[in-house]
């Protein structure tokens, strides 16, 4: 009886794995030292039709990708309860699992499903999260699963989960001498990729508005760079900068009203801000050196940017009100493309040491600098909205790929693409 | 070969380039008011390209295809005054200094532009794959501007020159090694 049930679950999950399309396949390369053991039991189901997704498997993948959890393999499970009432805590103590997630899927009228779940503490035999449910359509199963992952992650780590977020990135496919560039958006786990724009001319520097509704990016047209902003839901697009020279590095202000950008219309690259509603352009820097790669501080009072005004590229901070500039980074041969964690505590840069480009983290309080990555030609770091992970572009086996590292440097995984070069990742904010 | 002939060729070549640019240029209707019009040829009659797939049209207006048409139409044009003259100039890592070996060819481009005040040149700067993309955009521009200065010093009007950077986005050599990097750190001279 029990074996039969298992067998069914295994077959079902195998089918799901083969049908679910992910352009980016996750390979976990290293994890934290102390992993929290947790069992995510396959969810019960009252229906007969195949389910669109294996919710428990998605939750398991999310949690193991965070590098903080060690899921109990399904094959080891002694029972497969779907509600707290059916849980024999002894079974899970034997497996040394500290927590258990149980849940069920129930088919409702008009193609809706009700997905219920509970998070249980094996040691106290109490619910950490009592029964809670979400109603979704077939196409939203992955959203429901990521929602559950976020809940579990937050309840057990105290940090808000970022599994329901998305990532923008650029791919270059086909003939390397004349590739097709595609700006794409996918779930943070690489599933459900969608092409936003494609072009035979380069696309780079995608960035999100703080509400996650709009994006900005640079796209060449007629061999010149232009900056566009685009509403994701409608695809409505606006060309906002096509000056002579550089039009680059758009970055949305935290209040969503302005874009910081780089223009060289007044001779050399300078940082400007553009008020999107009034279209008023304000020049923020004034130096004969290269000033580029602006990124707003979380409170919007400052902009960090790259400048080689000191001889080699380093990160500087610009006070938005006074336009005063001060140098921020001092370690490493060079530092470029800074991003600040949402709490303002850390600065992530691309740092060059002994000819190697790696993602580095600088503590803004203590000034301490730590190198986070050891891959090859690392660039474009972008921080998850909960400040836990950094996604970046790197080179692996001669191909551009995306990789992720935790801000403590302990958890690392790669997201290799099936086709072409992948680059320029930009992690979304939380969606409101 | 007379200077007169050179001028004739330049005018023909140049106007064909503009026409080719017009016919293949796709424009969008949602161009905002902030943006400066960079070139009148960009504001062509081109079909409404609100669908993203039609964006790749820019490549078709390249000079190579123009020359082919030119030869078929105007048979009296026999000699390209810049035939055999180098159009790609290379740079050292993280540097934007014009190399001594580039000077002779650049002088010929300068002479051509001085003799043909209607000719327009675009200097397209590139960087190798190392370093971040937007910084490399700035670096590519700096290299293009170094070539631009070299030409203006030789008497070319600034209005004849446009500098554009592609950063590390359009490599010509592939592979993460010093040979490929050297070939990618370049400025390409392109007549419009």
Interface residues (C-beta under 8 A of the other chain):
Chain A: X176 X177 X178 X180 X196 X197 X198 X199 X200 X201 X202 X204 X205 X219 X220 X221 X222 X223 X224 X225 X226 X236 X237 X238 X239 X240 X241 X242 X243 X244 X245 X246 X248 X249 X262 X264 X265 X268 X269 X274 X279 X281 X290 X292 X293 X306 X313 X334 X336 X337 X350 X352 X357 X376 X377 X379 X380 X395 X398 X423 X424
Chain B: X21 X25 X26 X28 X30 X31 X32 X33 X34 X35 X36 X38 X42 X52 X53 X55 X56 X57 X58 X59 X61 X122 X124 X129 X130 X131 X132 X133 X134 X135 X137 X138 X139 X141 X142 X145 X162 X163 X164 X165 X166 X167 X169 X170 X171 X172 X174 X175 X176
